[in-house]
């Protein structure tokens, strides 16, 4: 599905103009890579053939440095091209989908809010976020952004200390109004995380009032997820039979299992992903709009969550 992109003449013209710049950048980068590889090959081959070690290294450095210079010279053009893609292509495509949608490439979900969602059991030591999309579907406001959160471990070795970085989460965090100020906290996680989380939840999230796993009247939901709630009644009020079916359907449509939390008046959903969105292709043509359509599909998927979860129905009477 193209979501109207093929019928958007103005957007097609922008893509055609940017395609010229893309080809120039791709050509220069390719040439740079060739010279870098040539320099490495010359150095390695010279050493293997028994030449004095400095000679092949010096000879190999010439094409290697030239390749690096080519990449350096094109770096500003590449940054301008990437920014223009997000502003003029993705931004225009989002407006074509819905006028309320807006992309802020350099904004995201702050680390403090990431921790506040209580979707994850570890605070990040390194955190990056970008490409904040905001909008509304019916009465429901929502936003989402790409997030990469990591924690580090430091271990002692015989050669000193070794620092390693591990992913907490890489993907999209989605937030939407849920039309009610919750008294407690309800968290829904994939079943596989249940054992590792029990001690953490009892020690942290619900230490103020005790906690229990919420038993729900949907065996398929209980097979897929474990639900924790500081207010058992409220958790069941949120996770109605219809809501549980919708969450199961949403989870089925994603590649990786989702995690949800309901805090104050907001619902958060974490969607793990294995690629970045809204990035301008360099070595693929813009004309066929394959990458763009993939990006817009992702946005439309997020946009449709409001309808999928029936968030516009004000069951608590809040407008």
C-alpha positions as CSV (number, residue, x, y, z in Angstrom):
1,X,0.0,0.0,0.0
2,X,1.4,3.4,-1.0
3,X,-0.8,5.6,1.3
4,X,-1.4,8.1,-1.5
5,X,2.3,8.7,-2.2
6,X,2.0,7.8,-5.8
7,X,-0.7,10.3,-6.2
8,X,1.2,13.1,-4.5
9,X,2.7,15.0,-7.4
10,X,4.5,17.6,-5.3
11,X,6.2,14.8,-3.2
12,X,7.2,12.9,-6.3
13,X,8.9,16.1,-7.6
14,X,10.8,16.5,-4.4
15,X,11.9,12.9,-4.6
16,X,13.1,13.3,-8.2
17,X,15.1,16.4,-7.3
18,X,16.7,14.7,-4.2
19,X,17.5,11.6,-6.3
20,X,20.0,13.6,-8.2
21,X,21.8,14.6,-5.0
22,X,21.5,11.0,-3.7
23,X,23.3,9.6,-6.8
24,X,26.1,12.1,-6.4
25,X,26.6,11.2,-2.7
26,X,26.4,7.5,-3.5
27,X,28.9,7.8,-6.3
28,X,31.4,9.7,-4.2
29,X,31.0,7.4,-1.2
30,X,31.5,4.3,-3.4
31,X,34.6,5.8,-4.9
32,X,35.9,6.6,-1.4
33,X,35.3,3.0,-0.2
34,X,37.1,1.6,-3.3
35,X,40.2,3.7,-2.6
36,X,40.2,2.8,1.1
37,X,39.9,-0.9,0.3
38,X,42.6,-0.5,-2.4
39,X,45.0,1.1,0.1
40,X,44.4,-1.8,2.6
41,X,44.9,-4.4,-0.1
42,X,48.1,-2.8,-1.4
43,X,49.6,-2.7,2.2
44,X,48.6,-6.3,3.0
45,X,49.7,-7.7,-0.4
46,X,53.1,-5.9,-0.2
47,X,53.7,-7.3,3.3
48,X,52.7,-10.8,2.1
49,X,55.1,-10.5,-0.9
50,X,58.0,-9.8,1.5
51,X,58.6,-6.1,0.8
52,X,60.1,-4.0,3.6
53,X,57.2,-3.4,5.9
54,X,57.2,0.4,5.7
55,X,57.1,0.5,1.9
56,X,53.7,-1.2,1.3
57,X,52.3,0.7,4.3
58,X,53.3,4.1,2.9
59,X,52.1,3.1,-0.6
60,X,48.9,1.8,0.8
61,X,48.3,5.0,2.8
62,X,48.1,7.1,-0.4
63,X,44.8,5.7,-1.7
64,X,43.5,5.1,1.8
65,X,43.9,8.8,2.7
66,X,42.4,9.9,-0.6
67,X,39.4,7.7,0.1
68,X,39.0,9.2,3.5
69,X,39.2,12.7,2.0
70,X,36.4,11.9,-0.4
71,X,34.2,10.8,2.5
72,X,35.1,14.0,4.4
73,X,34.3,16.2,1.5
74,X,30.9,14.7,1.0
75,X,30.0,14.6,4.7
76,X,28.3,18.1,4.7
77,X,26.3,17.2,1.6
78,X,25.2,13.9,3.2
79,X,24.0,15.7,6.4
80,X,22.1,18.2,4.4
81,X,20.5,15.5,2.3
82,X,19.5,13.5,5.3
83,X,17.9,16.5,7.0
84,X,16.1,17.5,3.8
85,X,14.7,13.9,3.5
86,X,13.2,14.1,7.0
87,X,11.9,17.6,6.6
88,X,10.7,17.7,2.9
89,X,9.9,14.0,2.3
90,X,8.9,12.4,5.6
91,X,7.3,15.6,6.9
92,X,5.3,16.0,3.7
93,X,4.3,12.4,3.6
94,X,3.0,12.5,7.2
95,X,0.9,15.6,6.4
96,X,-0.5,13.7,3.4
97,X,-1.5,10.9,5.8
98,X,-3.0,13.2,8.4
99,X,-2.6,17.0,8.9
100,X,-2.1,16.6,12.7
101,X,1.1,14.5,12.2
102,X,4.4,16.3,12.6
103,X,8.0,15.0,12.7
104,X,10.7,16.6,14.9
105,X,13.9,14.8,13.9
106,X,16.1,16.2,16.7
107,X,13.5,15.6,19.4
108,X,12.5,12.4,21.2
109,X,11.4,10.9,24.4
110,X,13.5,12.1,27.3
111,X,15.5,9.7,29.4
112,X,13.5,10.7,32.5
113,X,10.2,9.8,30.7
114,X,11.7,6.5,29.5
115,X,12.4,5.6,33.2
116,X,9.0,6.9,34.2
117,X,7.2,4.5,31.9
118,X,8.4,1.7,34.1
119,X,8.4,-0.6,31.1
120,X,12.0,-1.6,31.8
121,X,13.8,-3.0,34.8
122,X,17.1,-1.1,34.3
123,X,17.9,2.6,34.1
124,X,20.1,3.5,31.1
125,X,23.7,4.5,31.3
126,X,23.7,5.6,27.7
127,X,20.6,6.9,26.0
128,X,19.7,8.2,22.5
129,X,16.4,9.2,21.1
130,X,15.3,10.9,17.8
131,X,12.5,11.4,15.3
132,X,9.6,12.4,17.6
133,X,6.2,12.1,15.8
134,X,3.2,13.8,17.3
135,X,-0.4,13.8,16.3
136,X,-4.0,13.0,17.1
137,X,-6.5,10.5,16.0
138,X,-10.0,11.6,16.8
139,X,-10.0,12.8,20.4
140,X,-6.8,11.0,21.3
141,X,-3.4,12.7,21.3
142,X,-0.4,10.5,20.8
143,X,3.4,10.6,20.2
144,X,6.2,8.2,19.6
145,X,9.9,8.3,19.0
146,X,12.9,6.0,18.3
147,X,14.8,5.1,21.4
148,X,18.1,3.3,22.1
149,X,18.8,2.7,25.7
150,X,21.8,0.8,27.1
151,X,23.4,-0.1,30.4
152,X,27.1,-0.9,31.0
153,X,28.9,-3.5,32.9
154,X,32.5,-3.2,34.2
155,X,34.4,-6.3,34.9
156,X,37.9,-6.8,36.2
157,X,40.4,-8.7,33.9
158,X,44.1,-9.5,34.3
159,X,44.7,-6.5,31.9
160,X,42.6,-4.1,33.9
161,X,38.9,-3.3,33.5
162,X,36.6,-4.1,30.6
163,X,33.5,-2.0,29.9
164,X,30.7,-3.6,27.9
165,X,27.5,-2.1,26.7
166,X,24.2,-4.0,26.6
167,X,20.8,-3.1,25.1
168,X,17.9,-2.3,27.4
169,X,15.7,-1.4,24.5
170,X,16.0,-0.5,20.9
171,X,12.8,0.5,19.1
172,X,9.8,2.8,19.3
173,X,8.2,4.0,22.5
174,X,4.6,5.0,21.8
175,X,2.4,7.1,24.2
176,X,-1.2,8.0,24.1
177,X,-3.9,9.6,26.3
178,X,-6.0,7.0,28.0
179,X,-8.7,9.3,29.2
180,X,-8.5,8.6,32.9
181,X,-6.1,9.4,35.7
182,X,-5.1,6.0,37.1
183,X,-4.7,5.6,40.8
184,X,-2.3,2.8,40.5
185,X,0.2,1.4,38.0
186,X,-0.5,-1.5,35.6
187,X,2.2,-3.1,33.6
188,X,1.8,-5.8,30.9
189,X,5.0,-7.7,29.9
190,X,5.7,-10.6,27.6
191,X,5.5,-13.9,29.6
192,X,9.2,-14.7,29.1
193,X,10.2,-11.7,31.3
194,X,8.1,-12.8,34.2
195,X,10.6,-14.7,36.3
196,X,13.3,-12.1,36.1
197,X,11.0,-9.3,37.1
198,X,9.3,-10.6,40.2
199,X,11.9,-9.5,42.7
200,X,12.4,-6.2,41.0
201,X,8.8,-5.3,41.0
202,X,8.2,-6.2,44.6
203,X,11.3,-4.2,45.6
204,X,10.7,-1.1,43.4
205,X,7.4,-0.4,41.7
206,X,4.9,-1.6,44.2
207,X,6.8,-1.3,47.5
208,X,4.4,1.4,48.6
209,X,1.3,-0.9,48.8
210,X,2.1,-4.5,47.9
211,X,1.7,-6.1,44.6
212,X,0.3,-9.1,42.9
213,X,0.2,-10.7,39.5
214,X,-3.2,-9.8,38.1
215,X,-5.1,-12.9,37.1
216,X,-7.3,-12.1,34.1
217,X,-10.1,-14.0,32.6
218,X,-8.5,-14.6,29.2
219,X,-6.3,-17.7,29.0
220,X,-4.7,-16.6,25.7
221,X,-3.7,-13.3,27.3
222,X,-2.3,-14.9,30.4
223,X,-0.3,-17.3,28.1
224,X,1.3,-14.4,26.2
225,X,1.7,-11.8,29.0
226,X,2.2,-11.4,32.7
227,X,0.3,-8.5,34.3
228,X,1.3,-6.6,37.4
229,X,-0.9,-4.1,39.1
230,X,-0.7,-2.0,42.3
231,X,-4.5,-1.8,42.1
232,X,-6.1,-5.1,41.2
233,X,-9.5,-3.7,40.6
234,X,-8.3,-0.9,38.4
235,X,-6.0,-3.2,36.4
236,X,-9.0,-5.4,35.6
237,X,-11.0,-2.3,34.7
238,X,-8.4,-1.2,32.2
239,X,-7.8,-4.6,30.8
240,X,-11.4,-5.4,29.8
241,X,-12.0,-8.5,27.7
242,X,-12.2,-6.3,24.6
243,X,-9.0,-4.5,25.4
244,X,-7.1,-7.8,26.0
245,X,-8.3,-9.1,22.6
246,X,-7.1,-5.9,21.0
247,X,-3.7,-6.1,22.7
248,X,-3.3,-9.7,21.6
249,X,-4.1,-8.7,18.0
250,X,-1.7,-5.8,18.1
251,X,1.0,-8.1,19.5
252,X,0.4,-10.6,16.7
253,X,0.9,-7.9,14.1
254,X,4.4,-7.0,15.4
255,X,7.7,-8.9,14.8
256,X,8.7,-8.8,18.5
257,X,6.5,-8.9,21.6
258,X,5.3,-5.6,22.9
259,X,5.3,-4.3,26.5
260,X,2.7,-1.9,27.9
261,X,2.2,0.3,31.0
262,X,-0.7,2.4,32.2
263,X,0.4,5.3,34.4
264,X,-1.6,8.3,35.5
265,X,-3.6,9.2,32.4
266,X,-1.2,7.7,29.8
267,X,-0.6,4.4,28.1
268,X,2.9,3.5,26.9
269,X,3.8,0.7,24.5
270,X,7.3,-0.4,23.7
271,X,7.8,-1.9,20.2
272,X,11.3,-3.5,19.8
273,X,12.7,-2.9,16.3
274,X,15.8,-4.0,14.4
275,X,16.1,-1.0,12.0
276,X,16.0,2.8,12.1
277,X,13.1,4.6,10.5
278,X,13.1,7.9,8.6
279,X,16.7,7.6,7.4
280,X,17.4,8.7,3.9
281,X,18.6,5.9,1.6
282,X,22.0,6.5,0.0
283,X,22.5,3.3,-2.0
284,X,18.9,2.8,-2.9
285,X,16.8,4.8,-5.3
286,X,14.3,7.3,-4.0
287,X,12.2,7.0,-7.1
288,X,10.5,3.7,-6.2
289,X,9.8,5.1,-2.7
290,X,10.3,1.7,-1.1
291,X,12.1,3.0,2.0
292,X,9.6,5.9,2.3
293,X,6.6,3.5,2.1
294,X,8.1,1.3,4.8
295,X,8.5,4.4,7.0
296,X,4.9,5.6,6.3
297,X,3.6,2.1,7.1
298,X,5.3,2.3,10.5
299,X,3.6,5.7,11.2
300,X,0.3,4.4,10.0
301,X,0.6,1.4,12.2
302,X,1.2,3.7,15.2
303,X,-1.6,6.0,14.1
304,X,-4.0,3.0,13.8
305,X,-3.2,1.9,17.4
306,X,-5.7,4.5,18.7
307,X,-8.5,2.8,16.7
308,X,-7.2,-0.7,17.3
309,X,-7.3,-0.2,21.1
310,X,-10.5,1.9,20.8
311,X,-8.9,4.7,22.7
312,X,-11.4,7.3,21.4
313,X,-14.2,5.6,23.3
314,X,-14.5,7.6,26.5
315,X,-15.6,4.8,28.8
316,X,-14.8,6.9,31.8
317,X,-16.6,10.0,30.4
318,X,-13.4,12.1,30.1
319,X,-13.2,14.3,27.0
